[in-house]
Amino acid sequence: MRTLRIFLIAATVGIYAFTVIAIAGHGWLWPVVAFNDLIALNWRSQFDFDFVIYLILTSTWIVWREGATAKAYVYGFLNIFLGGMFGFPYLLIASYRANGDVRQILLGVNAAA
């Protein structure tokens, strides 16, 4: 669990640093860049499409894990639009709230069932 937590901290710091650098160099208009990449139908499009599907899948898991409450849908939305900037800290906090219990981390409110 310690290794996972260290990784999540490093990944969070890394993605925020990378985002600051990208914004400084290219501005805030990431949706325009992402959409243009998707419609180009090249390898970058393939990677971006794969990533979008992954974000939707992990957001679905987060909503289910949180019990499909209003808060859960907000978390799912944030995960789709922020990716690792939301997902990495979410998992880190979940690991502490679950006291490192992997079953609890994966199942959330569904662990009792």
Backbone as JSON, one array per atom type, in Angstrom:
{
  "sequence": "MRTLRIFLIAATVGIYAFTVIAIAGHGWLWPVVAFNDLIALNWRSQFDFDFVIYLILTSTWIVWREGATAKAYVYGFLNIFLGGMFGFPYLLIASYRANGDVRQILLGVNAAA",
  "N": [[0.83, -1.19, 0.0], [1.98, 1.15, 0.71], [3.77, 1.67, -1.4], [1.96, 2.08, -3.5], [0.7, 4.42, -2.59], [2.85, 6.23, -2.55], [3.42, 6.27, -5.27], [0.99, 7.39, -6.23], [1.1, 9.94, -5.08], [3.42, 10.96, -6.32], [2.56, 10.81, -8.98], [0.41, 12.6, -8.93], [1.68, 15.05, -8.33], [3.31, 15.16, -10.59], [1.44, 15.24, -12.77], [0.11, 17.63, -12.24], [2.25, 19.45, -12.45], [3.01, 19.06, -15.13], [0.66, 19.92, -16.35], [0.59, 22.65, -15.65], [2.83, 23.53, -17.07], [2.0, 22.95, -19.69], [-0.25, 24.65, -19.92], [1.02, 27.12, -19.63], [2.53, 27.16, -21.96], [0.69, 26.73, -24.03], [-1.85, 27.66, -23.45], [-5.3, 27.73, -22.16], [-7.08, 26.32, -23.74], [-7.63, 23.47, -23.98], [-9.79, 21.71, -24.76], [-10.24, 22.31, -27.48], [-7.82, 21.58, -28.67], [-7.79, 18.84, -28.0], [-10.12, 17.91, -29.33], [-9.44, 18.49, -32.01], [-7.24, 16.8, -32.25], [-8.56, 14.32, -32.02], [-10.19, 14.19, -34.33], [-8.34, 14.06, -36.32], [-7.6, 11.51, -36.96], [-5.25, 9.85, -36.59], [-2.28, 8.42, -35.04], [-2.16, 9.84, -32.64], [-4.83, 10.43, -32.34], [-5.84, 7.88, -31.93], [-4.67, 7.24, -29.45], [-5.8, 9.28, -27.85], [-8.55, 8.67, -28.09], [-8.61, 6.14, -26.89], [-7.88, 6.94, -24.31], [-10.06, 8.58, -23.61], [-12.12, 6.67, -23.51], [-11.12, 5.13, -21.39], [-11.28, 7.05, -19.32], [-14.07, 7.38, -19.16], [-14.8, 4.8, -18.37], [-13.44, 4.55, -15.85], [-14.69, 6.64, -14.52], [-17.31, 5.7, -14.43], [-16.9, 3.55, -12.68], [-16.15, 5.0, -10.37], [-18.54, 6.4, -9.81], [-20.24, 4.21, -9.29], [-18.82, 3.07, -7.13], [-19.11, 5.04, -5.22], [-21.79, 4.92, -4.7], [-23.73, 5.95, -6.43], [-24.73, 8.52, -5.83], [-25.51, 12.06, -5.66], [-23.08, 13.32, -5.13], [-21.38, 11.35, -6.08], [-21.81, 11.45, -8.85], [-20.83, 13.99, -9.4], [-18.15, 13.53, -8.77], [-17.59, 11.64, -10.79], [-17.93, 13.23, -13.08], [-15.88, 15.13, -12.64], [-13.69, 13.42, -12.81], [-13.77, 12.66, -15.52], [-13.25, 15.11, -16.82], [-10.95, 16.09, -15.61], [-9.19, 14.0, -15.36], [-6.27, 12.38, -14.31], [-5.64, 14.42, -12.56], [-7.77, 14.63, -10.89], [-8.37, 11.91, -10.38], [-6.03, 10.6, -9.29], [-5.51, 11.86, -6.7], [-8.03, 11.19, -5.63], [-7.96, 8.36, -5.44], [-5.81, 8.13, -3.66], [-6.8, 9.37, -1.31], [-8.97, 7.66, -0.91], [-7.6, 5.32, -0.29], [-6.54, 5.9, 2.21], [-8.87, 6.41, 3.71], [-9.95, 3.88, 3.68], [-8.2, 2.56, 5.24], [-6.15, 1.15, 4.0], [-7.31, -1.22, 3.17], [-7.81, -3.21, 0.54], [-10.11, -4.33, -0.6], [-12.12, -2.62, 0.37], [-11.23, -0.25, -0.79], [-11.62, -0.78, -3.52], [-14.38, -1.44, -3.66], [-15.82, 0.46, -2.21], [-18.75, 1.98, -1.02], [-20.12, -0.29, -1.56], [-18.89, -2.41, -0.37], [-19.93, -3.53, 1.92], [-21.97, -5.13, 1.11]],
  "CA": [[0.0, 0.0, 0.0], [2.87, 2.31, 0.78], [4.26, 1.91, -2.75], [0.86, 2.68, -4.26], [0.5, 5.8, -2.13], [3.99, 7.03, -3.04], [3.19, 6.44, -6.71], [-0.12, 8.33, -6.43], [1.6, 11.28, -4.75], [4.32, 11.37, -7.4], [1.76, 11.0, -10.19], [-0.36, 13.83, -8.76], [2.61, 16.17, -8.5], [3.74, 15.16, -11.98], [0.4, 15.68, -13.69], [-0.12, 19.06, -12.03], [3.39, 20.18, -13.02], [2.89, 18.96, -16.58], [-0.48, 20.76, -16.73], [1.02, 24.06, -15.54], [3.74, 23.78, -18.2], [1.19, 22.95, -20.92], [-1.05, 25.88, -19.93], [1.94, 28.24, -19.87], [2.99, 27.14, -23.35], [-0.35, 26.6, -25.05], [-3.11, 28.25, -23.03], [-6.34, 26.95, -21.5], [-8.04, 25.76, -24.69], [-7.37, 22.05, -24.2], [-10.82, 21.0, -25.51], [-10.03, 22.52, -28.92], [-6.68, 20.74, -29.04], [-8.2, 17.44, -27.89], [-11.06, 17.62, -30.41], [-8.68, 18.47, -33.27], [-6.46, 15.56, -32.25], [-9.46, 13.18, -32.25], [-10.69, 14.14, -35.71], [-7.22, 13.91, -37.26], [-7.53, 10.08, -37.28], [-3.87, 9.37, -36.64], [-1.92, 7.72, -33.8], [-2.56, 10.67, -31.5], [-6.28, 10.23, -32.23], [-6.04, 6.56, -31.33], [-4.33, 7.36, -28.03], [-6.8, 10.12, -27.19], [-9.8, 7.92, -28.02], [-8.37, 5.14, -25.85], [-7.89, 7.64, -23.03], [-11.44, 9.01, -23.33], [-12.85, 5.47, -23.09], [-10.62, 4.83, -20.06], [-11.86, 8.02, -18.38], [-15.48, 7.05, -18.98], [-14.84, 3.56, -17.58], [-13.07, 4.82, -14.46], [-15.74, 7.49, -13.94], [-18.41, 4.8, -14.12], [-16.51, 2.85, -11.46], [-16.21, 5.94, -9.25], [-19.95, 6.63, -9.51], [-20.73, 2.99, -8.66], [-18.12, 2.92, -5.85], [-19.65, 6.04, -4.29], [-23.2, 4.65, -4.45], [-24.58, 6.68, -7.39], [-25.32, 9.7, -5.21], [-25.18, 13.3, -6.36], [-21.64, 13.49, -4.97], [-20.74, 10.37, -6.95], [-21.86, 11.96, -10.23], [-19.87, 15.1, -9.46], [-16.83, 12.9, -8.85], [-17.45, 11.06, -12.12], [-17.73, 14.36, -14.0], [-14.53, 15.66, -12.42], [-12.72, 12.46, -13.32], [-13.74, 12.73, -16.98], [-12.67, 16.36, -17.31], [-9.64, 16.37, -15.02], [-8.34, 12.82, -15.47], [-5.42, 12.09, -13.17], [-5.62, 15.53, -11.6], [-8.78, 14.26, -9.9], [-8.33, 10.48, -10.08], [-4.92, 10.19, -8.42], [-5.82, 12.21, -5.31], [-9.21, 10.44, -5.2], [-7.5, 7.04, -5.0], [-4.97, 8.3, -2.48], [-7.69, 9.61, -0.18], [-9.73, 6.42, -0.69], [-6.72, 4.34, 0.37], [-6.44, 6.26, 3.64], [-10.19, 6.21, 4.33], [-10.16, 2.43, 3.8], [-7.1, 2.02, 6.06], [-5.35, 0.24, 3.2], [-8.07, -2.42, 2.82], [-8.0, -3.17, -0.91], [-11.52, -4.61, -0.87], [-12.84, -1.38, 0.65], [-10.82, 0.73, -1.81], [-12.24, -1.12, -4.8], [-15.84, -1.53, -3.62], [-16.41, 1.64, -1.59], [-19.96, 1.74, -0.25], [-20.62, -1.62, -1.9], [-18.1, -3.42, 0.33], [-20.76, -4.15, 2.96], [-22.94, -6.06, 0.48]],
  "C": [[0.88, 1.26, 0.0], [3.4, 2.68, -0.61], [3.19, 2.57, -3.61], [0.67, 4.13, -3.87], [1.63, 6.72, -2.59], [3.83, 7.3, -4.53], [2.1, 7.47, -6.97], [0.29, 9.76, -6.11], [2.49, 11.8, -5.87], [3.55, 11.65, -8.69], [0.95, 12.29, -10.11], [0.52, 15.05, -8.96], [3.03, 16.29, -9.96], [2.68, 15.69, -12.92], [0.06, 17.15, -13.5], [1.02, 19.89, -12.61], [3.3, 20.2, -14.55], [1.77, 19.86, -17.08], [-0.11, 22.24, -16.69], [1.92, 24.42, -16.73], [2.95, 23.85, -19.51], [0.35, 24.22, -21.02], [-0.17, 27.08, -20.23], [2.35, 28.31, -21.34], [1.89, 27.21, -24.39], [-1.71, 27.16, -24.64], [-4.09, 27.24, -22.47], [-7.23, 26.17, -22.46], [-7.79, 24.28, -25.01], [-8.51, 21.34, -24.93], [-10.66, 21.14, -27.03], [-8.91, 21.62, -29.42], [-7.09, 19.27, -29.04], [-9.15, 17.06, -29.03], [-10.34, 17.55, -31.75], [-7.82, 17.22, -33.37], [-7.35, 14.36, -32.58], [-9.9, 13.08, -33.7], [-9.58, 13.98, -36.75], [-7.07, 12.46, -37.73], [-6.1, 9.6, -37.55], [-3.55, 8.67, -35.32], [-2.28, 8.52, -32.56], [-4.07, 10.53, -31.26], [-6.57, 8.9, -31.53], [-5.76, 6.61, -29.84], [-5.38, 8.15, -27.28], [-8.14, 9.4, -27.05], [-9.72, 6.85, -26.94], [-8.48, 5.78, -24.47], [-9.29, 8.1, -22.65], [-12.26, 7.82, -22.84], [-12.42, 5.07, -21.68], [-11.21, 5.77, -19.01], [-13.34, 7.74, -18.12], [-15.62, 5.8, -18.12], [-14.51, 3.82, -16.11], [-14.09, 5.73, -13.78], [-16.97, 6.67, -13.58], [-18.13, 4.03, -12.84], [-16.61, 3.77, -10.24], [-17.66, 6.19, -8.85], [-20.53, 5.41, -8.8], [-20.14, 2.84, -7.26], [-18.69, 3.86, -4.8], [-21.15, 5.89, -4.05], [-24.17, 5.43, -5.31], [-25.35, 7.82, -6.74], [-24.97, 10.93, -6.05], [-23.67, 13.56, -6.3], [-20.88, 12.56, -5.91], [-20.7, 10.86, -8.4], [-20.95, 13.17, -10.41], [-18.46, 14.54, -9.57], [-16.58, 12.29, -10.23], [-17.19, 12.13, -13.17], [-16.32, 14.92, -13.87], [-13.47, 14.72, -12.97], [-12.62, 12.51, -14.84], [-13.0, 13.98, -17.45], [-11.31, 16.69, -16.73], [-8.69, 15.17, -15.08], [-7.57, 12.56, -14.18], [-5.35, 13.2, -12.14], [-6.7, 15.33, -10.54], [-8.58, 12.82, -9.43], [-7.23, 10.04, -9.13], [-5.16, 10.6, -6.97], [-7.04, 11.45, -4.77], [-8.79, 9.06, -4.68], [-6.64, 7.12, -3.75], [-5.83, 8.49, -1.23], [-8.5, 8.35, 0.13], [-8.88, 5.38, 0.02], [-6.57, 4.63, 1.86], [-7.77, 6.05, 4.35], [-10.48, 4.73, 4.56], [-9.1, 1.77, 4.67], [-6.3, 0.95, 5.31], [-6.04, -1.04, 2.8], [-8.44, -2.36, 1.34], [-9.45, -3.43, -1.29], [-12.36, -3.34, -0.69], [-12.5, -0.31, -0.39], [-11.56, 0.47, -3.12], [-13.76, -1.03, -4.78], [-16.52, -0.32, -3.0], [-17.63, 1.29, -0.77], [-20.55, 0.36, -0.49], [-19.89, -2.74, -1.16], [-18.93, -4.18, 1.37], [-21.7, -5.21, 2.4], [-22.37, -7.46, 0.3]]
}
